[in-house]
């Protein structure tokens, strides 16, 4: 299939809606769409998405895995893409791509514990040994003391190990059962039915995830904005030094692209080549040395050092980082004002990261907007609660508008051009959002230990009294 997204030339008169990391959560999709100015539901049951005529949708990846509506989320995004091929872009995330593993790791030829690929047997190799649960350990736990491991070495149990211990999909097996049961209320959904659903979703040409991946891309550029699933930051040292190692790079080549459009085209072409390789060889070779698409599967692992899917724009405490000067210069020279990314959950609303001036210079590149809010309310059963926001790049790309609701029900509304949004304050907090129910009131936050969030409401006077860190 020829890649669709890279040929698109969206009109600057369109607004661009960025939705990302819905992870199969129907309630979250409903909350976003109900308040959206770009999307709406075309049916009373709120199952069928529709796109306004003046809008383009960029979905940032990770459509499934943590909710009861994974298959439907994939199906709706693909349907919308087919309905509006020039106004819908589907980026792929790690949770989308890693399911390609099913065709090799759940194949009949892999069921022998002695003959299977060693990297899978000993894996997940990207998790430290003292924290990983290997397949033999998992099966031994099922068999019990003195039990027969071979008796529990089934595809169903293998799949559950993959989901629970190698994909971060805890509970996904039973969620898929519930989704299938909802589709066929009269039938009992067996373990084998669930297994077949996961495999067929990628192995069959009409599979929901297969079709999503075939319509997918790794990067998209429009409205002076670069859209990626994870970002370009590949490391942040203990001394705070930031490396944007993904920028301009395509796997398998030492060439670093100077032109952003050429890079986006090359990156997306490589993605399609890897999908083609997977179609030709969806299983391991006889000696277990390779499988089709393996470079793409490695590209979505946390250990990859040049991946736009696995980029992470946070320091070790969990606070957002600005881009380094070389990345800012590269993006500015290419006319890119901002990055819009997902992948890394960051609080109860989208996080804007304003780029500070370097040595008194004001580059064209202005900001990063992080759109993944999948951990907006850790006290809620789905870790989201009622929090939901819409992110829209305005016509021509001059600004990003954010409108939504926080986990405590308070409304937010602001544009990224607000001089306080996304700025770090001298007390170490950062301005996250502007409240819509009280004039000149802002939400500020701080993250510690990688996951501990503290929020405060501050008036404009409070913020100005504390002062901006880069004005010190």
LINPE-V116725 format. One record per backbone hydrogen bond with DSSP energy under -1.0 kcal/mol. CO is the residue of the C=O (numbers start at 0). NH is the residue of the N-H. Records with the same first field share a line. If there is no record, write none. Layout:
CO->NH + NH
//
This chain:
4->7
10->13
11->395
14->55
15->392
16->57
18->59
21->24
22->65
23->25 + 68
24->28
25->29
26->30
27->31
28->32
29->33
32->35
37->51
39->49
42->45
47->41
49->39
51->54
53->14
55->16
56->88
57->18
58->90
60->20
61->22
62->23
68->72
69->73
70->74
71->75
72->76
73->77
74->78
75->79
76->80
77->81
78->82
79->83
83->86
86->56
88->58
89->216
92->96
93->97
96->99
97->100
98->101
100->104
101->105
106->109
107->110
111->115
116->120
117->121
123->126
127->130 + 131
133->137
134->138
135->139
136->140
137->141
138->142
139->143
143->146
148->151
151->153
153->157
154->158
155->159
156->160
157->161
158->162
159->163
160->164
161->165
162->168
168->171
170->174
171->175
172->176
173->177
174->178
175->179
176->180
177->181
178->182
179->183
183->186
189->193
190->194
191->195
192->196
193->197
194->198
195->199
196->200
198->201 + 202
199->203
200->209
203->206
206->210
207->211
208->212
209->213
210->214
212->215
216->91
219->226
221->224
223->336 + 337
224->221
225->339
226->219
228->341
231->245
232->311
234->242
236->239
240->236
242->233 + 234
245->248
247->256
249->252
258->262
259->263
260->264
261->265
262->266
263->267
264->268
265->269
266->270
267->271
268->272
269->273
270->274
271->275
272->276
273->277
274->278
275->279
276->280
280->291
284->287
289->284
290->293
292->296
293->297
294->298
297->300
300->303
307->229 + 230
312->320
314->317
316->449
318->314
323->327
324->328
325->329
326->330
327->331
328->332
330->335
331->334
336->365 + 366
337->225
338->368
339->227
340->370
341->343
350->369
352->367
357->360
365->354
366->338
367->352
368->340
369->350
371->345
372->375
376->379
379->382
382->376
383->386
387->404
389->402
390->17
391->400
392->15
393->396
398->393
399->415
400->391
401->413
402->389
403->411
404->387
405->408
409->405
410->435
411->403
413->401
414->417
419->422
421->353
422->430
423->468
424->427
428->424
429->444
430->421
432->442
433->412
437->440
439->459
440->434
441->457
442->431 + 432
443->455
444->429
445->453
447->450 + 451
451->447
453->445
455->443
457->441
458->462
459->463
460->464
461->465
462->466
466->425
467->470
468->471
//
